[in-house]
Amino acid sequence: MAPDDSSSANARRTLLEALRNHGLVIGEVTLASGRTASYYIDARRVLLLPEPFRAVGELVAGEARLVGAVAVGGPTMGAIPIACAAIGVPEGAAMKAFFVRGERKQHGLQRWVEGPEIAPGERALVVEDTVTSGKSFVTAIERIKEEGIEIAAAVSVVDRLAGGRDAIQEALGPSAPYRPLFTIDDVYPDRPDR
């Protein structure tokens, strides 16, 4: 975990408050996994607002620095605002952002991992907004590894505590830890399925 100085503590408070106030949707929804739930975390509603965007950038850049990562990215859509926020704060100014396509382009360079070149030996922090089953995160991790990129660690903004953690950690292997910035218990402590 990144050092808990006053700046990162403020960033954590800002992001958590925004997740509770703008990202938590109460009501039945169908998740990407196909399962239904009585609530939903829409992190994009939060991460595309100015203050939470800066807060997640500070927190993720701190995580990247902690594990020696020079690149940050992950699955298309979920990771894009997080990676952009991380390279947009002073702590992340020397990092590169990337994203992993859901489907390979059939023209151009036909790459899975898009963005600046990540040289062999450079370490990446893989990020995702919300984790339920972890399927898209695991797919991105596998594609990053196929490209020969060294994964330093993986971070999600919110883990719904629905089994994704184990799948992600298995895909990462023992040398790269996974951890969420928050769990659903932080965002929705009174949830009915607790």
N, CA, C and O of each residue as an XYZ file, in Angstrom:
776
protein
N       0.837     -1.180      0.000
C       0.000      0.000      0.000
C       0.881      1.242      0.000
O       1.919      1.280      0.661
N       0.464      2.243     -0.736
C       1.220      3.481     -0.801
C       1.237      4.148      0.573
O       0.319      3.956      1.370
N       2.263      4.919      0.847
C       2.324      5.607      2.131
C       1.053      6.418      2.360
O       0.540      7.042      1.431
N       0.549      6.416      3.571
C      -0.702      7.088      3.868
C      -0.439      8.493      4.391
O      -0.823      8.820      5.514
N       0.215      9.327      3.584
C       0.427     10.707      3.980
C      -0.890     11.468      3.836
O      -1.881     10.903      3.372
N      -0.911     12.715      4.221
C      -2.165     13.469      4.208
C      -2.719     13.624      2.800
O      -3.937     13.640      2.618
N      -1.852     13.739      1.803
C      -2.319     13.883      0.428
C      -3.031     12.624     -0.042
O      -4.120     12.715     -0.609
N      -2.441     11.444      0.179
C      -3.093     10.213     -0.257
C      -4.318      9.919      0.603
O      -5.285      9.344      0.105
N      -4.303     10.294      1.868
C      -5.487     10.122      2.715
C      -6.631     10.989      2.202
O      -7.779     10.548      2.172
N      -6.326     12.215      1.800
C      -7.351     13.093      1.218
C      -7.869     12.527     -0.092
O      -9.071     12.570     -0.355
N      -6.975     11.999     -0.917
C      -7.386     11.400     -2.192
C      -8.301     10.207     -1.949
O      -9.301     10.040     -2.647
N      -7.967      9.375     -0.961
C      -8.819      8.215     -0.627
C     -10.210      8.675     -0.174
O     -11.221      8.111     -0.592
N     -10.254      9.700      0.681
C     -11.553     10.214      1.146
C     -12.371     10.764     -0.020
O     -13.568     10.498     -0.127
N     -11.718     11.529     -0.887
C     -12.403     12.113     -2.034
C     -12.986     11.031     -2.930
O     -14.142     11.109     -3.345
N     -12.174     10.023     -3.222
C     -12.620      8.960     -4.121
C     -13.724      8.131     -3.476
O     -14.715      7.817     -4.136
N     -13.583      7.774     -2.225
C     -14.607      6.974     -1.553
C     -15.934      7.729     -1.470
O     -16.991      7.154     -1.732
N     -15.885      8.994     -1.112
C     -17.105      9.796     -1.040
C     -17.787      9.866     -2.401
O     -19.010      9.763     -2.489
N     -17.006     10.039     -3.457
C     -17.581     10.097     -4.803
C     -18.173      8.748     -5.208
O     -19.232      8.705     -5.833
N     -17.508      7.654     -4.863
C     -18.052      6.330     -5.177
C     -19.393      6.129     -4.471
O     -20.332      5.597     -5.062
N     -19.483      6.546     -3.229
C     -20.743      6.402     -2.491
C     -21.839      7.303     -3.048
O     -22.988      6.881     -3.180
N     -21.483      8.543     -3.375
C     -22.490      9.523     -3.794
C     -22.859      9.466     -5.269
O     -23.987      9.799     -5.634
N     -21.936      9.053     -6.118
C     -22.193      9.100     -7.563
C     -22.091      7.743     -8.257
O     -22.629      7.570     -9.350
N     -21.415      6.792     -7.644
C     -21.175      5.525     -8.320
C     -22.036      4.375     -7.857
O     -22.166      3.384     -8.576
N     -22.631      4.472     -6.680
C     -23.451      3.394     -6.138
C     -24.879      3.554     -6.637
O     -25.538      4.556     -6.360
N     -25.344      2.560     -7.373
C     -26.697      2.563     -7.917
C     -27.453      1.421     -7.243
O     -27.062      0.259     -7.354
N     -28.530      1.755     -6.549
C     -29.342      0.756     -5.863
C     -30.491      0.366     -6.787
O     -31.216      1.228     -7.284
N     -30.652     -0.918     -7.013
C     -31.700     -1.434     -7.889
C     -31.157     -2.616     -8.668
O     -29.945     -2.754     -8.831
N     -32.050     -3.472     -9.150
C     -31.615     -4.691     -9.828
C     -30.952     -4.380    -11.166
O     -31.484     -3.627    -11.982
N     -29.789     -4.972    -11.369
C     -29.033     -4.803    -12.610
C     -28.441     -6.152    -13.014
O     -28.244     -7.043    -12.187
N     -28.165     -6.271    -14.308
C     -27.457     -7.440    -14.816
C     -26.008     -7.051    -14.995
O     -25.706     -6.081    -15.689
N     -25.107     -7.795    -14.378
C     -23.675     -7.514    -14.431
C     -23.073     -8.088    -15.709
O     -23.703     -8.904    -16.380
N     -21.873     -7.671    -16.043
C     -21.174     -8.173    -17.228
C     -21.017     -9.694    -17.175
O     -20.968    -10.351    -18.215
N     -20.940    -10.244    -15.983
C     -20.798    -11.687    -15.809
C     -22.087    -12.431    -16.123
O     -22.087    -13.657    -16.227
N     -23.195    -11.690    -16.277
C     -24.490    -12.309    -16.514
C     -25.309    -12.463    -15.240
O     -26.516    -12.698    -15.295
N     -24.654    -12.331    -14.103
C     -25.362    -12.420    -12.831
C     -26.183    -11.150    -12.598
O     -25.884    -10.092    -13.150
N     -27.211    -11.274    -11.779
C     -27.979    -10.090    -11.401
C     -27.595     -9.700     -9.980
O     -27.172    -10.531     -9.175
N     -27.753     -8.422     -9.699
C     -27.422     -7.905     -8.374
C     -28.429     -6.819     -8.017
O     -29.071     -6.236     -8.890
N     -28.555     -6.559     -6.721
C     -29.499     -5.540     -6.255
C     -28.840     -4.161     -6.133
O     -29.462     -3.209     -5.662
N     -27.604     -4.064     -6.551
C     -26.898     -2.782     -6.579
C     -25.790     -2.873     -7.613
O     -25.432     -3.960     -8.067
N     -25.260     -1.733     -7.974
C     -24.251     -1.670     -9.020
C     -23.270     -0.570     -8.669
O     -23.657      0.471     -8.137
N     -22.011     -0.798     -8.964
C     -21.005      0.257     -8.812
C     -20.644      0.720    -10.222
O     -20.032     -0.022    -10.990
N     -21.025      1.946    -10.550
C     -20.698      2.517    -11.856
C     -19.527      3.475    -11.653
O     -19.710      4.681    -11.493
N     -18.328      2.911    -11.661
C     -17.131      3.705    -11.376
C     -16.877      4.763    -12.440
O     -16.271      5.792    -12.143
N     -17.326      4.536    -13.676
C     -17.088      5.546    -14.720
C     -17.810      6.845    -14.424
O     -17.332      7.920    -14.787
N     -18.962      6.755    -13.766
C     -19.669      7.975    -13.354
C     -18.788      8.809    -12.434
O     -18.880     10.036    -12.405
N     -17.945      8.129    -11.692
C     -17.089      8.780    -10.701
C     -15.766      9.205    -11.325
O     -15.332     10.345    -11.160
N     -15.132      8.289    -12.039
C     -13.776      8.533    -12.537
C     -13.720      9.590    -13.625
O     -12.637     10.069    -13.961
N     -14.858      9.962    -14.180
C     -14.884     11.000    -15.200
C     -15.349     12.341    -14.643
O     -15.735     13.234    -15.397
N     -15.311     12.475    -13.332
C     -15.532     13.753    -12.656
C     -14.171     14.298    -12.215
O     -13.290     13.512    -11.866
N     -13.975     15.613    -12.219
C     -12.641     16.185    -11.978
C     -11.963     15.769    -10.669
O     -10.832     15.285    -10.706
N     -12.609     15.940     -9.526
C     -11.946     15.647     -8.251
C     -11.628     14.162     -8.079
O     -10.500     13.829     -7.716
N     -12.588     13.250     -8.329
C     -12.251     11.831     -8.218
C     -11.224     11.389     -9.264
O     -10.423     10.494     -8.995
N     -11.237     12.001    -10.447
C     -10.245     11.695    -11.478
C      -8.842     12.002    -10.963
O      -7.932     11.183    -11.088
N      -8.676     13.191    -10.382
C      -7.371     13.551     -9.823
C      -7.008     12.648     -8.643
O      -5.849     12.267     -8.482
N      -8.000     12.311     -7.824
C      -7.743     11.460     -6.652
C      -7.278     10.069     -7.076
O      -6.296      9.558     -6.537
N      -7.972      9.450     -8.038
C      -7.553      8.115     -8.477
C      -6.191      8.193     -9.150
O      -5.391      7.264     -9.036
N      -5.918      9.288     -9.850
C      -4.599      9.461    -10.468
C      -3.494      9.474     -9.436
O      -2.462      8.826     -9.611
N      -3.709     10.208     -8.365
C      -2.713     10.284     -7.292
C      -2.511      8.920     -6.628
O      -1.379      8.507     -6.379
N      -3.607      8.230     -6.344
C      -3.518      6.931     -5.668
C      -2.852      5.869     -6.542
O      -2.020      5.098     -6.065
N      -3.218      5.833     -7.807
C      -2.655      4.822     -8.710
C      -1.202      5.141     -9.043
O      -0.381      4.228     -9.129
N      -0.870      6.404     -9.231
C       0.532      6.769     -9.466
C       1.375      6.380     -8.251
O       2.514      5.938     -8.400
N       0.820      6.543     -7.057
C       1.525      6.125     -5.841
C       1.727      4.627     -5.788
O       2.791      4.157     -5.387
N       0.713      3.870     -6.189
C       0.835      2.408     -6.241
C       1.889      1.996     -7.262
O       2.693      1.101     -7.000
N       1.888      2.643     -8.416
C       2.864      2.325     -9.461
C       4.286      2.596     -8.974
O       5.191      1.789     -9.180
N       4.462      3.724     -8.338
C       5.783      4.077     -7.798
C       6.229      3.049     -6.760
O       7.397      2.661     -6.722
N       5.296      2.613     -5.923
C       5.593      1.651     -4.870
C       6.110      0.318     -5.422
O       6.986     -0.303     -4.820
N       5.572     -0.124     -6.566
C       5.968     -1.421     -7.137
C       6.967     -1.279     -8.284
O       7.316     -2.269     -8.927
N       7.421     -0.076     -8.540
C       8.416      0.142     -9.590
C       7.880      0.025    -10.996
O       8.613     -0.363    -11.905
N       6.607      0.355    -11.195
C       5.998      0.294    -12.530
C       6.244      1.602    -13.282
O       6.171      2.688    -12.708
N       6.535      1.474    -14.572
C       6.728      2.655    -15.426
C       5.582      2.802    -16.426
O       5.547      3.759    -17.199
N       4.645      1.853    -16.408
C       3.482      1.902    -17.282
C       2.260      1.486    -16.475
O       2.359      0.689    -15.542
N       1.112      2.034    -16.844
C      -0.136      1.718    -16.157
C      -1.248      1.595    -17.190
O      -1.388      2.446    -18.069
N      -2.040      0.525    -17.077
C      -3.154      0.328    -17.994
C      -3.843     -0.984    -17.730
O      -3.496     -1.711    -16.798
N      -4.828     -1.283    -18.562
C      -5.599     -2.507    -18.396
C      -6.687     -2.589    -19.433
O      -6.555     -2.022    -20.518
N      -7.775     -3.292    -19.118
C      -8.833     -3.526    -20.102
C      -9.457     -2.234    -20.616
O      -9.623     -1.261    -19.880
N      -9.800     -2.255    -21.914
C     -10.473     -1.119    -22.531
C     -11.691     -0.729    -21.712
O     -12.363     -1.591    -21.145
N     -11.964      0.495    -21.650
C     -13.022      1.182    -20.928
C     -12.682      1.320    -19.446
O     -12.471      2.440    -18.981
N     -12.623      0.250    -18.704
C     -12.408      0.358    -17.265
C     -11.098      1.006    -16.892
O     -11.046      1.818    -15.968
N     -10.037      0.658    -17.598
C      -8.706      1.135    -17.231
C      -8.344      2.488    -17.835
O      -7.467      3.178    -17.315
N      -8.995      2.872    -18.910
C      -8.568      4.080    -19.634
C      -8.597      5.335    -18.755
O      -7.585      6.033    -18.695
N      -9.707      5.661    -18.066
C      -9.644      6.878    -17.242
C      -8.641      6.768    -16.098
O      -8.037      7.767    -15.706
N      -8.462      5.573    -15.565
C      -7.519      5.383    -14.454
C      -6.092      5.620    -14.930
O      -5.330      6.339    -14.284
N      -5.730      5.017    -16.055
C      -4.377      5.184    -16.596
C      -4.115      6.635    -16.982
O      -3.038      7.166    -16.712
N      -5.096      7.277    -17.610
C      -4.926      8.687    -17.990
C      -4.782      9.577    -16.757
O      -3.988     10.517    -16.750
N      -5.552      9.273    -15.723
C      -5.441     10.058    -14.487
C      -4.068      9.876    -13.859
O      -3.476     10.837    -13.368
N      -3.558      8.649    -13.872
C      -2.260      8.369    -13.235
C      -1.115      9.104    -13.921
O      -0.213      9.601    -13.247
N      -1.137      9.180    -15.244
C      -0.045      9.884    -15.930
C      -0.256     11.387    -15.937
O       0.639     12.143    -16.315
N      -1.448     11.825    -15.516
C      -1.759     13.251    -15.509
C      -1.426     13.968    -14.212
O      -1.542     15.191    -14.134
N      -1.016     13.226    -13.201
C      -0.623     13.866    -11.942
C       0.900     13.960    -11.896
O       1.581     13.185    -12.567
N       1.449     14.895    -11.116
C       2.908     15.050    -11.086
C       3.665     13.752    -10.785
O       4.714     13.501    -11.378
N       3.144     12.925     -9.868
C       3.828     11.680     -9.509
C       3.902     10.698    -10.677
O       4.769      9.823    -10.701
N       2.994     10.841    -11.644
C       2.954      9.916    -12.770
C       3.499     10.474    -14.062
O       3.354      9.857    -15.117
N       4.127     11.640    -13.994
C       4.567     12.329    -15.211
C       5.560     11.530    -16.049
O       5.638     11.737    -17.260
N       6.316     10.629    -15.442
C       7.307      9.849    -16.193
C       6.764      8.497    -16.647
O       7.484      7.725    -17.280
N       5.508      8.204    -16.333
C       4.929      6.904    -16.695
C       4.279      6.953    -18.070
O       4.051      8.019    -18.643
N       3.987      5.754    -18.578
C       3.261      5.587    -19.830
C       1.913      4.962    -19.520
O       1.781      4.188    -18.572
N       0.912      5.301    -20.322
C      -0.402      4.679    -20.193
C      -0.621      3.749    -21.379
O      -0.075      3.965    -22.462
N      -1.428      2.709    -21.161
C      -1.767      1.788    -22.244
C      -3.143      1.206    -21.967
O      -3.670      1.333    -20.862
N      -3.723      0.565    -22.981
C      -4.942     -0.205    -22.750
C      -4.878     -1.483    -23.552
O      -4.159     -1.583    -24.547
N      -5.647     -2.463    -23.098
C      -5.684     -3.777    -23.729
C      -7.029     -3.916    -24.431
O      -8.087     -3.806    -23.812
N      -6.964     -4.158    -25.717
C      -8.183     -4.286    -26.512
C      -8.981     -5.528    -26.128
O      -8.422     -6.540    -25.706
N     -10.299     -5.429    -26.283
C     -11.158     -6.588    -26.112
C     -11.071     -7.517    -27.316
O     -11.188     -8.736    -27.191
N     -10.860     -6.911    -28.494
C     -10.679     -7.673    -29.725
C      -9.527     -7.043    -30.495
O      -9.384     -5.821    -30.539
N      -8.716     -7.890    -31.097
C      -7.571     -7.405    -31.866
C      -8.065     -6.744    -33.158
O      -8.944     -7.272    -33.839
N      -7.488     -5.582    -33.486
C      -7.802     -4.927    -34.755
C      -7.354     -5.816    -35.910
O      -6.332     -6.496    -35.813
N      -8.103     -5.811    -36.981
C      -7.751     -6.619    -38.147
C      -6.962     -5.805    -39.170
O      -6.700     -6.287    -40.272
N      -6.584     -4.591    -38.822
C      -5.785     -3.740    -39.711
C      -4.722     -3.037    -38.870
O      -4.655     -3.234    -37.657
N      -3.917     -2.240    -39.496
C      -2.868     -1.526    -38.769
C      -1.851     -2.488    -38.179
O      -1.423     -3.432    -38.843
N      -1.467     -2.251    -36.941
C      -0.446     -3.072    -36.284
C      -1.012     -4.332    -35.629
O      -0.252     -5.194    -35.189
N      -2.327     -4.442    -35.562
C      -3.005     -5.616    -35.025
C      -2.507     -5.973    -33.616
O      -2.234     -7.134    -33.311
N      -2.399     -4.963    -32.787
C      -1.887     -5.154    -31.426
C      -3.026     -5.386    -30.440
O      -4.134     -4.883    -30.624
N      -2.739     -6.153    -29.392
C      -3.641     -6.268    -28.258
C      -3.431     -5.100    -27.299
O      -4.394     -4.509    -26.810
N      -2.167     -4.773    -27.035
C      -1.814     -3.718    -26.089
C      -1.501     -2.450    -26.882
O      -0.558     -2.413    -27.672
N      -2.307     -1.414    -26.657
C      -2.171     -0.160    -27.399
C      -1.592      0.932    -26.507
O      -1.872      1.002    -25.311
N      -0.788      1.769    -27.119
C      -0.157      2.873    -26.411
C       1.314      2.887    -26.746
O       1.742      2.202    -27.674
N       2.101      3.657    -26.007
C       3.537      3.701    -26.252
C       4.162      2.318    -26.051
O       3.643      1.494    -25.298
N       5.260      2.083    -26.722
C       5.973      0.808    -26.556
C       6.422      0.645    -25.099
O       6.904      1.584    -24.465
N       6.251     -0.552    -24.605
C       6.747     -0.906    -23.275
C       7.877     -1.892    -23.516
O       7.653     -3.009    -23.983
N       9.082     -1.473    -23.198
C      10.282     -2.264    -23.512
C      10.388     -3.483    -22.610
O       9.876     -3.479    -21.490
N      11.054     -4.527    -23.096
C      11.293     -5.694    -22.246
C      11.976     -5.265    -20.941
O      12.916     -4.470    -20.945
N      11.486     -5.805    -19.840
C      12.047     -5.468    -18.536
C      11.349     -4.310    -17.849
O      11.494     -4.131    -16.640
N      10.580     -3.507    -18.613
C       9.816     -2.443    -17.969
C       8.604     -3.062    -17.283
O       7.987     -4.001    -17.787
N       8.287     -2.509    -16.125
C       7.212     -3.084    -15.312
C       5.930     -2.277    -15.461
O       5.953     -1.051    -15.569
N       4.799     -3.005    -15.463
C       3.495     -2.367    -15.618
C       2.600     -2.655    -14.421
O       2.637     -3.740    -13.841
N       1.805     -1.668    -14.071
C       0.740     -1.826    -13.095
C      -0.546     -1.977    -13.893
O      -0.904     -1.094    -14.673
N      -1.242     -3.095    -13.700
C      -2.482     -3.351    -14.423
C      -3.638     -2.863    -13.559
O      -3.699     -3.166    -12.367
N      -4.561     -2.102    -14.164
C      -5.649     -1.484    -13.414
C      -7.000     -1.782    -14.054
O      -7.095     -2.052    -15.251
N      -8.033     -1.726    -13.232
C      -9.417     -1.919    -13.659
C     -10.301     -1.115    -12.723
O      -9.937     -0.875    -11.572
N     -11.466     -0.695    -13.215
C     -12.338      0.102    -12.354
C     -13.072     -0.748    -11.324
O     -12.921     -0.526    -10.122
N     -13.864     -1.717    -11.775
C     -14.654     -2.532    -10.863
C     -14.447     -4.006    -11.174
O     -14.444     -4.402    -12.339
N     -14.275     -4.812    -10.145
C     -14.068     -6.250    -10.305
C     -15.244     -7.003     -9.691
O     -15.607     -6.787     -8.535
N     -15.829     -7.890    -10.489
C     -16.835     -8.819     -9.977
C     -16.254    -10.223    -10.115
O     -15.714    -10.770     -9.154
N     -16.362    -10.806    -11.304
C     -15.783    -12.138    -11.533
C     -14.297    -12.048    -11.859
O     -13.559    -13.017    -11.683
N     -13.862    -10.886    -12.334
C     -12.465    -10.698    -12.711
C     -12.147    -11.136    -14.124
O     -10.989    -11.073    -14.536
N     -13.143    -11.580    -14.884
C     -12.903    -12.157    -16.210
C     -12.176    -11.190    -17.157
O     -11.186    -11.581    -17.776
N     -12.636     -9.956    -17.283
C     -11.980     -9.023    -18.210
C     -10.577     -8.666    -17.728
O      -9.670     -8.464    -18.535
N     -10.405     -8.588    -16.419
C      -9.097     -8.295    -15.841
C      -8.132     -9.444    -16.138
O      -6.989     -9.213    -16.533
N      -8.593    -10.677    -15.948
C      -7.768    -11.861    -16.214
C      -7.384    -11.926    -17.687
O      -6.234    -12.217    -18.013
N      -8.328    -11.660    -18.574
C      -8.039    -11.670    -20.011
C      -6.968    -10.634    -20.345
O      -6.045    -10.914    -21.109
N      -7.094     -9.440    -19.771
C      -6.100     -8.390    -20.014
C      -4.728     -8.808    -19.487
O      -3.716     -8.593    -20.153
N      -4.692     -9.396    -18.308
C      -3.422     -9.856    -17.729
C      -2.769    -10.881    -18.639
O      -1.563    -10.821    -18.878
N      -3.550    -11.820    -19.147
C      -3.015    -12.848    -20.047
C      -2.455    -12.228    -21.325
O      -1.394    -12.638    -21.797
N      -3.150    -11.252    -21.884
C      -2.676    -10.599    -23.114
C      -1.421     -9.776    -22.857
O      -0.524     -9.734    -23.698
N      -1.353     -9.134    -21.720
C      -0.151     -8.360    -21.368
C       1.045     -9.296    -21.245
O       2.129     -8.996    -21.745
N       0.845    -10.420    -20.585
C       1.925    -11.400    -20.449
C       2.349    -11.944    -21.816
O       3.541    -12.132    -22.061
N       1.384    -12.199    -22.709
C       1.700    -12.686    -24.053
C       2.593    -11.703    -24.811
O       3.387    -12.104    -25.663
N       2.460    -10.426    -24.498
C       3.265     -9.392    -25.146
C       4.649     -9.269    -24.509
O       5.470     -8.473    -24.964
N       4.909    -10.045    -23.468
C       6.213    -10.029    -22.812
C       6.410     -8.892    -21.833
O       7.537     -8.595    -21.437
N       5.318     -8.254    -21.442
C       5.403     -7.143    -20.496
C       5.412     -7.711    -19.075
O       4.606     -8.581    -18.744
N       6.313     -7.222    -18.251
C       6.396     -7.681    -16.866
C       5.338     -6.975    -16.029
O       5.285     -5.746    -15.995
N       4.509     -7.741    -15.364
C       3.461     -7.168    -14.520
C       3.988     -7.066    -13.085
O       4.375     -8.062    -12.473
N       3.991     -5.843    -12.572
C       4.484     -5.592    -11.211
C       3.395     -5.855    -10.178
O       3.672     -6.370     -9.095
N       2.153     -5.499    -10.513
C       1.023     -5.650     -9.591
C      -0.243     -5.310    -10.356
O      -0.195     -4.846    -11.495
N      -1.375     -5.549     -9.709
C      -2.675     -5.190    -10.273
C      -3.500     -4.502     -9.196
O      -3.462     -4.883     -8.026
N      -4.247     -3.483     -9.609
C      -5.059     -2.693     -8.693
C      -6.423     -2.451     -9.332
O      -6.516     -2.135    -10.518
N      -7.471     -2.602     -8.542
C      -8.799     -2.183     -8.990
C      -9.254     -1.041     -8.094
O      -8.773     -0.885     -6.971
N     -10.182     -0.248     -8.603
C     -10.741      0.816     -7.773
C     -11.685      0.196     -6.744
O     -11.608      0.518     -5.558
N     -12.584     -0.703     -7.200
C     -13.525     -1.351     -6.288
C     -13.598     -2.840     -6.619
O     -13.748     -3.219     -7.780
N     -13.492     -3.666     -5.604
C     -13.694     -5.111     -5.737
C     -15.023     -5.437     -5.066
O     -15.223     -5.145     -3.888
N     -15.934     -6.049     -5.836
C     -17.254     -6.398     -5.306
C     -17.214     -7.617     -4.380
O     -18.249     -8.017     -3.849
N     -16.051     -8.204     -4.183
C     -15.892     -9.379     -3.314
C     -16.782    -10.528     -3.781
O     -17.437    -11.194     -2.979
N     -16.792    -10.745     -5.100
C     -17.638    -11.779     -5.694
C     -16.815    -12.875     -6.368
O     -17.298    -13.533     -7.289
N     -15.578    -13.073     -5.917
C     -14.752    -14.151     -6.446
C     -13.670    -13.722     -7.412
O     -12.804    -14.523     -7.763
N     -13.700    -12.487     -7.844
C     -12.709    -12.017     -8.804
C     -11.289    -12.012     -8.280
O     -10.349    -12.272     -9.031
N     -11.125    -11.723     -7.016
C      -9.785    -11.639     -6.417
C      -8.978    -12.905     -6.667
O      -7.824    -12.829     -7.089
N      -9.567    -14.062     -6.411
C      -8.842    -15.323     -6.581
C      -8.448    -15.558     -8.035
O      -7.327    -15.985     -8.315
N      -9.360    -15.283     -8.957
C      -9.069    -15.464    -10.381
C      -7.946    -14.534    -10.834
O      -7.066    -14.936    -11.594
N      -7.983    -13.307    -10.367
C      -6.956    -12.325    -10.740
C      -5.606    -12.730    -10.172
O      -4.603    -12.716    -10.885
N      -5.570    -13.090     -8.901
C      -4.299    -13.469     -8.287
C      -3.721    -14.707     -8.957
O      -2.507    -14.807     -9.128
N      -4.577    -15.650     -9.337
C      -4.092    -16.843    -10.044
C      -3.480    -16.460    -11.394
O      -2.436    -16.993    -11.772
N      -4.116    -15.548    -12.117
C      -3.588    -15.106    -13.414
C      -2.271    -14.359    -13.242
O      -1.379    -14.482    -14.081
N      -2.139    -13.594    -12.175
C      -0.914    -12.829    -11.934
C       0.253    -13.734    -11.542
O       1.395    -13.494    -11.934
N      -0.041    -14.757    -10.777
C       1.026    -15.594    -10.232
C       1.513    -15.027     -8.912
O       1.050    -13.975     -8.471
N       2.450    -15.724     -8.281
C       2.870    -15.335     -6.922
C       3.735    -14.078     -6.850
O       3.874    -13.495     -5.775
N       4.313    -13.652     -7.961
C       5.256    -12.533     -7.875
C       4.607    -11.159     -8.005
O       5.270    -10.149     -7.772
N       3.332    -11.095     -8.369
C       2.657     -9.802     -8.547
C       1.379     -9.781     -7.714
O       0.472    -10.576     -7.963
N       1.291     -8.901     -6.748
C       0.091     -8.858     -5.907
C      -1.073     -8.124     -6.572
O      -0.880     -7.246     -7.413
N      -2.276     -8.506     -6.173
C      -3.490     -7.774     -6.556
C      -4.094     -7.186     -5.296
O      -4.144     -7.832     -4.249
N      -4.552     -5.945     -5.416
C      -5.297     -5.368     -4.309
C      -6.231     -4.281     -4.818
O      -5.884     -3.533     -5.732
N      -7.398     -4.196     -4.232
C      -8.316     -3.108     -4.571
C      -8.029     -1.879     -3.714
O      -7.565     -1.993     -2.579
N      -8.311     -0.709     -4.269
C      -8.243      0.498     -3.445
C      -9.364      0.455     -2.409
O      -9.185      0.871     -1.265
N     -10.537     -0.062     -2.834
C     -11.697     -0.202     -1.960
C     -12.401     -1.513     -2.274
O     -12.248     -2.064     -3.364
N     -13.166     -2.006     -1.322
C     -14.061     -3.132     -1.576
C     -15.490     -2.618     -1.469
O     -15.728     -1.490     -1.036
N     -16.426     -3.451     -1.865
C     -17.831     -3.070     -1.749
C     -18.195     -2.794     -0.297
O     -19.099     -2.002     -0.030
N     -17.510     -3.430      0.640
C     -17.778     -3.168      2.058
C     -17.458     -1.723      2.437
O     -18.101     -1.151      3.317
N     -16.464     -1.137      1.771
C     -16.140      0.269      2.014
C     -17.200      1.190      1.409
O     -17.618      2.170      2.025
N     -17.624      0.852      0.192
C     -18.535      1.719     -0.551
C     -19.982      1.557     -0.082
O     -20.715      2.540      0.026
N     -20.385      0.335      0.192
C     -21.784      0.048      0.547
C     -21.806     -0.882      1.763
O     -22.137     -2.061      1.638
N     -21.454     -0.351      2.938
C     -21.336     -1.207      4.124
C     -22.660     -1.835      4.554
O     -22.647     -2.850      5.250
N     -23.786     -1.275      4.168
C     -25.097     -1.801      4.561
C     -25.745     -2.644      3.470
O     -26.961     -2.834      3.481
N     -24.965     -3.146      2.541
C     -25.531     -3.895      1.420
C     -26.282     -5.129      1.937
O     -25.889     -5.724      2.940
N     -27.348     -5.504      1.254
C     -28.195     -6.613      1.733
C     -27.537     -7.989      1.629
O     -27.931     -8.903      2.353
N     -26.551     -8.162      0.754
C     -25.936     -9.484      0.576
C     -24.654     -9.655      1.370
O     -23.858    -10.551      1.088
N     -24.455     -8.819      2.340
C     -23.224     -8.882      3.159
C     -23.247    -10.044      4.103
O     -22.297    -10.244      4.860
